[in-house]
Amino acid sequence: MKIVQTNNAEYRNDIILLYIETFSTGLSKQYINTEELNKYFDVIFEKGSVLLALENSQLSGALLTCPLKYDKSLPKEIGENFPVEKCVYVAEIIVTEQSRGKGIGKQLLSNFFAMVDKQHYTDAFIRVWKENVAAIGLYRKMGFEPYTSIQQIKRNVDGNGTFVMDKIYLHKKLY
């Protein structure tokens, strides 16, 4: 497997399809608004960074980051206690279903920590659904600690009705 950093649009559609596949199936399934999703990815590609895990030139995972100030759900506790302009937000870590359990998320995070500009960023945050125990375990092993939480209202996958997702923000000091 190869980890590459890119901000060009070559894999954009593959990343979006992976995102949709991940969040419109399984336990965390929810309605995906493609117009909003494209705006979200515009921010990532313009302001952030993209790390890809490629197996035989096929996308098996992605880690997407941006400055924390672009997190639209940023809890006030973080904004009041951290210099937001010096914080990076790990917006997404997504791995294809068939590649899960192979250490790809760990490799993506390790590469991210090796390449992040520690002169610009002093802290990293990541947000995760509290039911995603495997991801929380990985993030804690990689040095993140729970900091605060929020509730997000999501639309059901069929677009009718809503449900609440409890999300945990985890923090890691960058050195």
N, CA and C atoms as a LAMMPS dump frame, in Angstrom:
ITEM: TIMESTEP
0
ITEM: NUMBER OF ATOMS
525
ITEM: BOX BOUNDS ff ff ff
-5.0000000000000000e+02 5.0000000000000000e+02
-5.0000000000000000e+02 5.0000000000000000e+02
-5.0000000000000000e+02 5.0000000000000000e+02
ITEM: ATOMS id mol type element x y z
1 1 1 N 0.835 -1.172 0
2 1 2 C 0 0 0
3 1 3 C 0.885 1.241 0
4 2 1 N 0.396 2.273 -0.645
5 2 2 C 1.12 3.525 -0.774
6 2 3 C 0.248 4.65 -0.223
7 3 1 N 0.848 5.538 0.582
8 3 2 C 0.155 6.716 1.093
9 3 3 C 0.687 7.922 0.321
10 4 1 N -0.226 8.698 -0.272
11 4 2 C 0.178 9.872 -1.031
12 4 3 C -0.629 11.083 -0.573
13 5 1 N 0.022 12.239 -0.617
14 5 2 C -0.663 13.491 -0.316
15 5 3 C -1 14.167 -1.635
16 6 1 N -2.228 14.658 -1.73
17 6 2 C -2.644 15.328 -2.959
18 6 3 C -3.73 16.334 -2.647
19 7 1 N -3.831 17.35 -3.453
20 7 2 C -4.975 18.263 -3.404
21 7 3 C -5.545 18.449 -4.806
22 8 1 N -5.016 17.657 -5.747
23 8 2 C -5.599 17.76 -7.082
24 8 3 C -6.878 16.936 -7.119
25 9 1 N -7.67 17.168 -8.098
26 9 2 C -9.014 16.586 -8.155
27 9 3 C -9.054 15.18 -8.746
28 10 1 N -7.901 14.593 -9.028
29 10 2 C -7.883 13.287 -9.688
30 10 3 C -8.722 12.233 -8.953
31 11 1 N -8.667 12.213 -7.627
32 11 2 C -9.399 11.204 -6.847
33 11 3 C -10.65 11.757 -6.175
34 12 1 N -10.995 13.001 -6.459
35 12 2 C -12.129 13.639 -5.784
36 12 3 C -13.41 12.802 -5.881
37 13 1 N -13.786 12.379 -7.065
38 13 2 C -15.022 11.608 -7.223
39 13 3 C -14.958 10.282 -6.477
40 14 1 N -13.788 9.635 -6.491
41 14 2 C -13.633 8.377 -5.753
42 14 3 C -13.786 8.604 -4.25
43 15 1 N -13.229 9.707 -3.75
44 15 2 C -13.344 10.028 -2.328
45 15 3 C -14.804 10.302 -1.968
46 16 1 N -15.486 11.06 -2.805
47 16 2 C -16.9 11.356 -2.546
48 16 3 C -17.721 10.074 -2.559
49 17 1 N -17.472 9.192 -3.516
50 17 2 C -18.2 7.915 -3.552
51 17 3 C -17.913 7.077 -2.309
52 18 1 N -16.66 7.072 -1.861
53 18 2 C -16.303 6.35 -0.638
54 18 3 C -17.029 6.95 0.559
55 19 1 N -17.086 8.262 0.626
56 19 2 C -17.796 8.944 1.713
57 19 3 C -19.281 8.546 1.701
58 20 1 N -19.898 8.635 0.544
59 20 2 C -21.324 8.284 0.428
60 20 3 C -21.553 6.833 0.816
61 21 1 N -20.712 5.939 0.327
62 21 2 C -20.839 4.513 0.65
63 21 3 C -20.728 4.29 2.153
64 22 1 N -19.8 4.982 2.79
65 22 2 C -19.561 4.801 4.22
66 22 3 C -20.716 5.328 5.057
67 23 1 N -21.257 6.494 4.703
68 23 2 C -22.246 7.127 5.562
69 23 3 C -23.691 6.949 5.107
70 24 1 N -23.92 6.184 4.07
71 24 2 C -25.307 5.922 3.675
72 24 3 C -25.659 4.444 3.839
73 25 1 N -24.741 3.686 4.443
74 25 2 C -24.997 2.276 4.735
75 25 3 C -24.561 1.988 6.165
76 26 1 N -24.862 0.795 6.662
77 26 2 C -24.411 0.4 7.998
78 26 3 C -25.128 1.15 9.102
79 27 1 N -24.539 1.109 10.296
80 27 2 C -25.173 1.703 11.47
81 27 3 C -25.281 3.213 11.405
82 28 1 N -24.346 3.869 10.727
83 28 2 C -24.348 5.341 10.71
84 28 3 C -25.053 5.903 9.481
85 29 1 N -25.898 5.099 8.846
86 29 2 C -26.486 5.562 7.584
87 29 3 C -27.35 6.792 7.79
88 30 1 N -27.204 7.703 6.854
89 30 2 C -27.913 8.975 6.894
90 30 3 C -28.097 9.488 5.475
91 31 1 N -29.009 10.422 5.344
92 31 2 C -29.272 11.051 4.055
93 31 3 C -28.082 11.924 3.677
94 32 1 N -27.636 11.813 2.438
95 32 2 C -26.512 12.604 1.944
96 32 3 C -27.032 13.589 0.905
97 33 1 N -26.836 14.879 1.175
98 33 2 C -27.188 15.93 0.231
99 33 3 C -25.951 16.186 -0.63
100 34 1 N -25.986 15.795 -1.889
101 34 2 C -24.791 15.872 -2.733
102 34 3 C -24.335 17.307 -2.987
103 35 1 N -25.255 18.255 -3.019
104 35 2 C -24.858 19.658 -3.206
105 35 3 C -24.045 20.144 -1.998
106 36 1 N -24.542 19.864 -0.793
107 36 2 C -23.811 20.236 0.422
108 36 3 C -22.483 19.482 0.506
109 37 1 N -22.503 18.222 0.111
110 37 2 C -21.287 17.409 0.149
111 37 3 C -20.213 17.978 -0.777
112 38 1 N -20.602 18.408 -1.953
113 38 2 C -19.638 18.999 -2.88
114 38 3 C -19.046 20.295 -2.319
115 39 1 N -19.866 21.114 -1.652
116 39 2 C -19.353 22.33 -1.018
117 39 3 C -18.356 21.981 0.09
118 40 1 N -18.676 20.952 0.856
119 40 2 C -17.793 20.479 1.925
120 40 3 C -16.443 20.058 1.346
121 41 1 N -16.472 19.287 0.271
122 41 2 C -15.224 18.837 -0.348
123 41 3 C -14.476 19.976 -1.036
124 42 1 N -15.185 21.003 -1.49
125 42 2 C -14.514 22.185 -2.037
126 42 3 C -13.593 22.794 -0.976
127 43 1 N -14.085 22.908 0.251
128 43 2 C -13.295 23.478 1.348
129 43 3 C -12.064 22.605 1.608
130 44 1 N -12.266 21.299 1.667
131 44 2 C -11.143 20.382 1.926
132 44 3 C -10.078 20.541 0.841
133 45 1 N -10.473 20.525 -0.417
134 45 2 C -9.509 20.583 -1.504
135 45 3 C -8.865 21.968 -1.64
136 46 1 N -9.583 23.026 -1.268
137 46 2 C -9.03 24.386 -1.392
138 46 3 C -8.23 24.818 -0.174
139 47 1 N -8.671 24.446 1.019
140 47 2 C -8.06 24.954 2.253
141 47 3 C -7.302 23.897 3.04
142 48 1 N -7.533 22.639 2.722
143 48 2 C -6.992 21.575 3.547
144 48 3 C -5.994 20.69 2.842
145 49 1 N -5.979 19.458 3.283
146 49 2 C -5.016 18.49 2.787
147 49 3 C -5.695 17.13 2.653
148 50 1 N -5.244 16.355 1.682
149 50 2 C -5.817 15.04 1.419
150 50 3 C -4.692 14.015 1.392
151 51 1 N -4.819 12.992 2.217
152 51 2 C -3.911 11.845 2.171
153 51 3 C -4.705 10.652 1.667
154 52 1 N -4.145 9.928 0.735
155 52 2 C -4.822 8.77 0.163
156 52 3 C -4.039 7.502 0.446
157 53 1 N -4.756 6.44 0.72
158 53 2 C -4.171 5.109 0.799
159 53 3 C -4.544 4.411 -0.501
160 54 1 N -3.529 4.032 -1.276
161 54 2 C -3.756 3.401 -2.578
162 54 3 C -3.177 1.993 -2.577
163 55 1 N -3.979 1.049 -3.034
164 55 2 C -3.535 -0.315 -3.239
165 55 3 C -3.695 -0.615 -4.721
166 56 1 N -2.563 -0.82 -5.401
167 56 2 C -2.593 -1.05 -6.847
168 56 3 C -3.35 0.066 -7.568
169 57 1 N -3.067 1.298 -7.2
170 57 2 C -3.683 2.507 -7.77
171 57 3 C -5.175 2.638 -7.472
172 58 1 N -5.717 1.768 -6.627
173 58 2 C -7.124 1.846 -6.225
174 58 3 C -7.221 2.492 -4.85
175 59 1 N -8.169 3.399 -4.689
176 59 2 C -8.376 4.068 -3.419
177 59 3 C -8.894 3.079 -2.381
178 60 1 N -8.166 2.947 -1.274
179 60 2 C -8.637 2.087 -0.183
180 60 3 C -8.945 2.904 1.073
181 61 1 N -8.486 4.153 1.121
182 61 2 C -8.782 4.995 2.266
183 61 3 C -8.346 6.422 2.018
184 62 1 N -8.86 7.326 2.855
185 62 2 C -8.512 8.745 2.734
186 62 3 C -8.574 9.403 4.102
187 63 1 N -7.677 10.351 4.305
188 63 2 C -7.686 11.205 5.492
189 63 3 C -7.752 12.63 4.978
190 64 1 N -8.775 13.362 5.42
191 64 2 C -9.015 14.721 4.941
192 64 3 C -8.895 15.69 6.107
193 65 1 N -8.125 16.754 5.925
194 65 2 C -7.958 17.749 6.975
195 65 3 C -8.228 19.149 6.446
196 66 1 N -8.483 20.053 7.376
197 66 2 C -8.595 21.472 7.056
198 66 3 C -8.354 22.252 8.345
199 67 1 N -8.13 23.537 8.243
200 67 2 C -8.025 24.335 9.466
201 67 3 C -9.312 24.193 10.282
202 68 1 N -9.172 24.122 11.592
203 68 2 C -10.313 23.894 12.481
204 68 3 C -11.407 24.95 12.314
205 69 1 N -11.039 26.164 11.924
206 69 2 C -12.04 27.23 11.79
207 69 3 C -13.115 26.899 10.759
208 70 1 N -12.87 25.913 9.885
209 70 2 C -13.864 25.538 8.875
210 70 3 C -14.838 24.467 9.356
211 71 1 N -14.668 23.998 10.578
212 71 2 C -15.614 23.034 11.15
213 71 3 C -16.87 23.789 11.557
214 72 1 N -17.951 23.584 10.835
215 72 2 C -19.191 24.319 11.085
216 72 3 C -19.858 23.945 12.406
217 73 1 N -19.458 22.812 13
218 73 2 C -20.061 22.368 14.259
219 73 3 C -19.152 22.597 15.462
220 74 1 N -18.118 23.393 15.295
221 74 2 C -17.121 23.603 16.343
222 74 3 C -17.762 24.025 17.664
223 75 1 N -17.567 23.215 18.712
224 75 2 C -18.132 23.581 20.021
225 75 3 C -17.436 24.813 20.607
226 76 1 N -18.2 25.62 21.319
227 76 2 C -17.638 26.844 21.884
228 76 3 C -16.533 26.558 22.887
229 77 1 N -16.568 25.406 23.576
230 77 2 C -15.518 25.068 24.545
231 77 3 C -14.149 25.011 23.879
232 78 1 N -14.118 24.542 22.655
233 78 2 C -12.846 24.468 21.943
234 78 3 C -12.414 25.871 21.524
235 79 1 N -13.337 26.632 20.952
236 79 2 C -13.026 27.992 20.526
237 79 3 C -12.586 28.891 21.668
238 80 1 N -13.095 28.631 22.87
239 80 2 C -12.733 29.44 24.035
240 80 3 C -11.411 29.016 24.673
241 81 1 N -10.977 27.781 24.43
242 81 2 C -9.805 27.254 25.131
243 81 3 C -8.598 26.948 24.252
244 82 1 N -8.744 27.121 22.949
245 82 2 C -7.641 26.838 22.034
246 82 3 C -7.55 27.956 20.997
247 83 1 N -6.339 28.249 20.541
248 83 2 C -6.205 29.218 19.444
249 83 3 C -6.617 28.526 18.135
250 84 1 N -7.862 28.7 17.741
251 84 2 C -8.435 27.963 16.616
252 84 3 C -7.578 28.087 15.354
253 85 1 N -6.967 29.231 15.131
254 85 2 C -6.136 29.416 13.931
255 85 3 C -4.874 28.552 13.968
256 86 1 N -4.545 27.989 15.139
257 86 2 C -3.364 27.131 15.269
258 86 3 C -3.757 25.652 15.389
259 87 1 N -5.033 25.343 15.097
260 87 2 C -5.54 23.974 15.223
261 87 3 C -5.923 23.41 13.857
262 88 1 N -5.592 22.154 13.643
263 88 2 C -5.972 21.451 12.422
264 88 3 C -7.089 20.469 12.779
265 89 1 N -8.001 20.299 11.85
266 89 2 C -9.154 19.428 12.041
267 89 3 C -9.033 18.242 11.096
268 90 1 N -8.985 17.054 11.657
269 90 2 C -9.03 15.839 10.85
270 90 3 C -10.515 15.617 10.574
271 91 1 N -10.946 16.086 9.415
272 91 2 C -12.37 16.107 9.084
273 91 3 C -12.925 14.712 8.794
274 92 1 N -12.124 13.877 8.169
275 92 2 C -12.587 12.535 7.803
276 92 3 C -11.42 11.56 7.755
277 93 1 N -11.664 10.374 8.233
278 93 2 C -10.83 9.212 7.926
279 93 3 C -11.823 8.174 7.428
280 94 1 N -11.686 7.807 6.174
281 94 2 C -12.626 6.871 5.548
282 94 3 C -11.828 5.737 4.918
283 95 1 N -12.273 4.519 5.165
284 95 2 C -11.604 3.341 4.609
285 95 3 C -12.671 2.462 3.967
286 96 1 N -12.351 1.925 2.781
287 96 2 C -13.316 1.051 2.113
288 96 3 C -13.649 -0.126 3.014
289 97 1 N -14.851 -0.62 2.873
290 97 2 C -15.301 -1.729 3.722
291 97 3 C -14.364 -2.93 3.621
292 98 1 N -13.936 -3.271 2.399
293 98 2 C -13.08 -4.441 2.228
294 98 3 C -11.663 -4.241 2.757
295 99 1 N -11.269 -2.987 3.031
296 99 2 C -9.917 -2.705 3.523
297 99 3 C -9.867 -2.44 5.024
298 100 1 N -11.016 -2.46 5.674
299 100 2 C -11.036 -2.194 7.112
300 100 3 C -10.356 -3.318 7.882
301 101 1 N -9.746 -2.937 9.008
302 101 2 C -9.069 -3.919 9.848
303 101 3 C -7.656 -4.244 9.403
304 102 1 N -7.151 -3.535 8.412
305 102 2 C -5.809 -3.794 7.879
306 102 3 C -4.789 -2.736 8.315
307 103 1 N -5.178 -1.843 9.211
308 103 2 C -4.251 -0.822 9.7
309 103 3 C -4.138 0.401 8.81
310 104 1 N -5.047 0.563 7.867
311 104 2 C -4.969 1.697 6.941
312 104 3 C -5.217 3.017 7.671
313 105 1 N -6.198 3.058 8.56
314 105 2 C -6.458 4.267 9.329
315 105 3 C -5.24 4.673 10.143
316 106 1 N -4.596 3.705 10.761
317 106 2 C -3.381 3.988 11.543
318 106 3 C -2.27 4.528 10.647
319 107 1 N -2.095 3.934 9.476
320 107 2 C -1.064 4.409 8.549
321 107 3 C -1.362 5.827 8.074
322 108 1 N -2.62 6.103 7.778
323 108 2 C -2.997 7.45 7.351
324 108 3 C -2.707 8.463 8.457
325 109 1 N -3.092 8.143 9.698
326 109 2 C -2.838 9.058 10.812
327 109 3 C -1.34 9.229 11.059
328 110 1 N -0.579 8.144 10.999
329 110 2 C 0.873 8.236 11.201
330 110 3 C 1.51 9.147 10.16
331 111 1 N 1.11 8.996 8.918
332 111 2 C 1.625 9.856 7.852
333 111 3 C 1.201 11.305 8.058
334 112 1 N -0.031 11.504 8.482
335 112 2 C -0.507 12.856 8.767
336 112 3 C 0.357 13.508 9.84
337 113 1 N 0.62 12.8 10.947
338 113 2 C 1.427 13.371 12.03
339 113 3 C 2.851 13.661 11.572
340 114 1 N 3.358 12.864 10.652
341 114 2 C 4.72 13.088 10.149
342 114 3 C 4.797 14.307 9.231
343 115 1 N 3.71 14.608 8.528
344 115 2 C 3.774 15.695 7.54
345 115 3 C 3.115 17.005 7.977
346 116 1 N 2.318 16.998 9.041
347 116 2 C 1.613 18.212 9.449
348 116 3 C 2.625 19.301 9.838
349 117 1 N 2.317 20.512 9.472
350 117 2 C 3.184 21.652 9.755
351 117 3 C 3.061 22.042 11.23
352 118 1 N 3.976 21.528 12.051
353 118 2 C 3.908 21.755 13.497
354 118 3 C 4.353 23.159 13.888
355 119 1 N 4.928 23.902 12.956
356 119 2 C 5.233 25.301 13.242
357 119 3 C 3.971 26.148 13.092
358 120 1 N 3.044 25.687 12.259
359 120 2 C 1.783 26.409 12.072
360 120 3 C 0.703 25.878 13.017
361 121 1 N 0.604 24.561 13.143
362 121 2 C -0.438 23.943 13.971
363 121 3 C 0.14 23.405 15.266
364 122 1 N -0.518 23.731 16.375
365 122 2 C -0.09 23.243 17.688
366 122 3 C -0.978 22.125 18.21
367 123 1 N -2.192 22.027 17.666
368 123 2 C -3.165 21.055 18.165
369 123 3 C -3.956 20.462 16.999
370 124 1 N -4.413 19.231 17.224
371 124 2 C -5.268 18.562 16.24
372 124 3 C -6.545 18.101 16.929
373 125 1 N -7.647 18.182 16.188
374 125 2 C -8.934 17.698 16.682
375 125 3 C -9.526 16.753 15.648
376 126 1 N -10.286 15.804 16.155
377 126 2 C -11.037 14.888 15.299
378 126 3 C -12.39 14.666 15.97
379 127 1 N -13.423 14.486 15.163
380 127 2 C -14.774 14.254 15.688
381 127 3 C -15.222 12.876 15.241
382 128 1 N -15.853 12.128 16.145
383 128 2 C -16.271 10.768 15.825
384 128 3 C -17.597 10.451 16.521
385 129 1 N -18.399 9.653 15.845
386 129 2 C -19.653 9.173 16.416
387 129 3 C -19.326 8.295 17.615
388 130 1 N -19.993 8.516 18.743
389 130 2 C -19.658 7.785 19.97
390 130 3 C -19.876 6.277 19.846
391 131 1 N -20.673 5.848 18.886
392 131 2 C -20.909 4.415 18.672
393 131 3 C -19.794 3.751 17.868
394 132 1 N -18.903 4.543 17.293
395 132 2 C -17.814 4.001 16.477
396 132 3 C -16.627 3.653 17.388
397 133 1 N -16.807 2.58 18.147
398 133 2 C -15.855 2.171 19.172
399 133 3 C -14.484 1.855 18.569
400 134 1 N -14.461 1.233 17.408
401 134 2 C -13.175 0.891 16.773
402 134 3 C -12.388 2.156 16.453
403 135 1 N -13.05 3.158 15.891
404 135 2 C -12.367 4.408 15.55
405 135 3 C -11.885 5.117 16.811
406 136 1 N -12.721 5.166 17.827
407 136 2 C -12.316 5.817 19.083
408 136 3 C -11.08 5.129 19.647
409 137 1 N -11.059 3.802 19.616
410 137 2 C -9.896 3.06 20.094
411 137 3 C -8.642 3.414 19.314
412 138 1 N -8.758 3.493 17.997
413 138 2 C -7.617 3.86 17.16
414 138 3 C -7.142 5.27 17.507
415 139 1 N -8.057 6.216 17.579
416 139 2 C -7.679 7.595 17.837
417 139 3 C -6.991 7.728 19.195
418 140 1 N -7.48 7.004 20.189
419 140 2 C -6.846 7.056 21.515
420 140 3 C -5.45 6.436 21.462
421 141 1 N -5.292 5.335 20.745
422 141 2 C -3.964 4.721 20.597
423 141 3 C -2.995 5.673 19.909
424 142 1 N -3.527 6.533 19.038
425 142 2 C -2.689 7.482 18.307
426 142 3 C -2.488 8.796 19.074
427 143 1 N -2.94 8.837 20.332
428 143 2 C -2.656 9.981 21.186
429 143 3 C -3.766 10.988 21.37
430 144 1 N -4.912 10.776 20.742
431 144 2 C -6.045 11.68 20.929
432 144 3 C -6.745 11.351 22.245
433 145 1 N -7.249 12.386 22.904
434 145 2 C -8.014 12.22 24.138
435 145 3 C -9.359 12.934 23.991
436 146 1 N -10.433 12.323 24.511
437 146 2 C -11.736 12.991 24.439
438 146 3 C -11.671 14.373 25.091
439 147 1 N -12.312 15.346 24.448
440 147 2 C -12.303 16.705 24.978
441 147 3 C -13.716 17.219 25.277
442 148 1 N -14.602 17.102 24.313
443 148 2 C -15.976 17.549 24.501
444 148 3 C -16.865 16.775 23.536
445 149 1 N -18.142 17.037 23.565
446 149 2 C -19.052 16.332 22.662
447 149 3 C -20.165 17.264 22.191
448 150 1 N -20.812 16.845 21.128
449 150 2 C -21.953 17.576 20.571
450 150 3 C -23.01 16.571 20.146
451 151 1 N -24.173 17.069 19.852
452 151 2 C -25.215 16.265 19.234
453 151 3 C -25.507 16.867 17.872
454 152 1 N -25.572 16.005 16.872
455 152 2 C -25.907 16.455 15.52
456 152 3 C -27.207 15.803 15.097
457 153 1 N -28.068 16.602 14.494
458 153 2 C -29.319 16.087 13.949
459 153 3 C -29.046 15.693 12.5
460 154 1 N -29.339 14.455 12.164
461 154 2 C -29.121 13.925 10.819
462 154 3 C -30.472 13.507 10.247
463 155 1 N -30.567 13.573 8.919
464 155 2 C -31.783 13.105 8.244
465 155 3 C -31.653 11.62 7.957
466 156 1 N -32.757 10.923 8.109
467 156 2 C -32.775 9.497 7.786
468 156 3 C -32.368 9.281 6.337
469 157 1 N -31.843 8.112 6.045
470 157 2 C -31.316 7.81 4.72
471 157 3 C -32.364 8.017 3.623
472 158 1 N -33.655 7.825 3.948
473 158 2 C -34.711 8.028 2.951
474 158 3 C -35.113 9.502 2.82
475 159 1 N -34.502 10.375 3.642
476 159 2 C -34.807 11.808 3.58
477 159 3 C -35.978 12.214 4.446
478 160 1 N -36.689 11.237 5.012
479 160 2 C -37.851 11.523 5.857
480 160 3 C -37.489 11.334 7.326
481 161 1 N -37.716 12.349 8.115
482 161 2 C -37.447 12.249 9.546
483 161 3 C -35.975 12.458 9.877
484 162 1 N -35.708 12.54 11.178
485 162 2 C -34.351 12.808 11.64
486 162 3 C -33.996 11.874 12.798
487 163 1 N -32.705 11.862 13.123
488 163 2 C -32.221 11.173 14.306
489 163 3 C -31.034 11.954 14.85
490 164 1 N -30.65 11.683 16.074
491 164 2 C -29.56 12.401 16.732
492 164 3 C -28.336 11.501 16.802
493 165 1 N -27.186 12.071 16.431
494 165 2 C -25.903 11.371 16.582
495 165 3 C -25.089 12.118 17.621
496 166 1 N -24.662 11.4 18.648
497 166 2 C -23.757 11.975 19.635
498 166 3 C -22.342 11.841 19.091
499 167 1 N -21.627 12.969 19.009
500 167 2 C -20.271 12.992 18.463
501 167 3 C -19.299 13.446 19.551
502 168 1 N -18.139 12.84 19.566
503 168 2 C -17.084 13.175 20.516
504 168 3 C -15.97 13.888 19.764
505 169 1 N -15.519 15.002 20.31
506 169 2 C -14.319 15.675 19.794
507 169 3 C -13.142 15.172 20.622
508 170 1 N -12.129 14.681 19.929
509 170 2 C -10.904 14.263 20.581
510 170 3 C -9.795 15.228 20.21
511 171 1 N -8.863 15.423 21.113
512 171 2 C -7.794 16.398 20.961
513 171 3 C -6.434 15.726 21.083
514 172 1 N -5.47 16.233 20.333
515 172 2 C -4.084 15.795 20.45
516 172 3 C -3.196 17.009 20.316
517 173 1 N -2.281 17.159 21.241
518 173 2 C -1.258 18.212 21.154
519 173 3 C -0.225 17.761 20.135
520 174 1 N 0.157 18.647 19.236
521 174 2 C 1.177 18.334 18.233
522 174 3 C 2.52 18.86 18.735
523 175 1 N 3.546 18.066 18.585
524 175 2 C 4.874 18.492 19.066
525 175 3 C 5.851 18.566 17.941
